[in-house]
C-alpha cells in the first residue's frame, strides 16, 4: 500500500534529486526518518540507546467475524495503557540487538459489572537487525535489512486472568518467533520504507475452566506489512506517515482448524521525532484504525497516542 501517490513526473524529480544530493544529506534523512518510523532503532552513527515509551489508546468499536464494523455499545468502554522500557546495542558494524520490556494496564467498563482496572508485566521481546545495504549508501541499491526476534510469554494470558473482565491479562501466553525483511531508500530529505514480517506462535495447553478437559491450541501464522514515508529536516527532526496491515490465519484446537478465528487489521500512524541535543530526543505518534468494514476482522478498533524519550551513545 502506498501512503503517498505520486505521478511519474514526481517520481522522476525525486530520483533526479536523489542522485544529485550529497552523502551527508542521505545520511541525515536516513537517521532522522528511521527514528520517526522505528523509535528503538539505532542510527548509523549510534552505538547504543535506551528509551522509555508510554502509550494510551481507547477502543471505540469492533470488527466482527464477517469483517463488518460496529461501534462499541453504549455504556461500555476500554482504555489501554502501556509503558515500554527498551534498549538497543550495536553488534558488528551493521547489526544491532534490542530488548523491550512492556508493562500493560487495562480499564474496562460494562453497564452490568461496572469498571475494572488491572495490569502487569507484558510479553518481553528480544530482536535483532542486520543491514546488508544501508539506505543512501548506494545510488542504485536500496537499503536491505534482515529482521528477527522472539517474544517470551512473560505476561498473563487471558485464560489465566483472575479478574471478571480479564483486565489483568497482559500477554498471549505462547512463545513467538518473528522473521522479516526491510527495504528502504532515501530521496533527498525523504525516506521510503517497506517492511514484511511473519510471526509464528508455539502451541500451548489450555484449561478453559477448572473442571473442563485441557485443550491443545495454537494461534495461526501472522503476517504484517508496513509501508511508510518520512521527511527529515535540517535540525534532524522528522515526520513520518505509515500504515501497518496485519493478517492472521485460523487458530487450531486439538489439531483441527478453528474456523472463523482468523484476524486482520489496518493501523495508520503519524509520528515525529524532535532532537533535544546530540544524545536526547523526543518521539511521538498518533495511531488510528479506520472504522471501515472489511478492513478488520475479529479485532477491536482503537485510537491511541504514544510518547517516547530516547538517550543514545555514539
MOCORJO-V640137 format. One record per run of one state. SS is the DSSP state (A for helix, B for strand, O for the rest). FROM is the first residue (numbers start at 1). LEN is the number of residues. If there is no record, write none. Layout:
# MOCORJO-V640137
ss:SS from:FROM len:LEN
ss:SS from:FROM len:LEN
This chain:
# MOCORJO-V640137
ss:O from:1 len:7
ss:A from:8 len:13
ss:O from:21 len:2
ss:A from:23 len:15
ss:O from:38 len:10
ss:B from:48 len:16
ss:O from:64 len:5
ss:B from:69 len:3
ss:O from:72 len:5
ss:B from:77 len:15
ss:O from:92 len:3
ss:B from:95 len:16
ss:O from:111 len:3
ss:B from:114 len:8
ss:O from:122 len:3
ss:B from:125 len:9
ss:O from:134 len:9
ss:B from:143 len:9
ss:O from:152 len:6
ss:A from:158 len:3
ss:O from:161 len:15
ss:B from:176 len:12
ss:O from:188 len:2
ss:B from:190 len:12
ss:O from:202 len:2
ss:B from:204 len:3
ss:O from:207 len:8
ss:B from:215 len:4
ss:O from:219 len:3
ss:B from:222 len:11
ss:O from:233 len:5
ss:B from:238 len:11
ss:O from:249 len:3
ss:B from:252 len:2
ss:O from:254 len:2
ss:B from:256 len:2
ss:O from:258 len:5
ss:B from:263 len:13
ss:O from:276 len:4
ss:B from:280 len:9
ss:O from:289 len:8
ss:B from:297 len:1
ss:O from:298 len:1
ss:B from:299 len:15
ss:O from:314 len:1
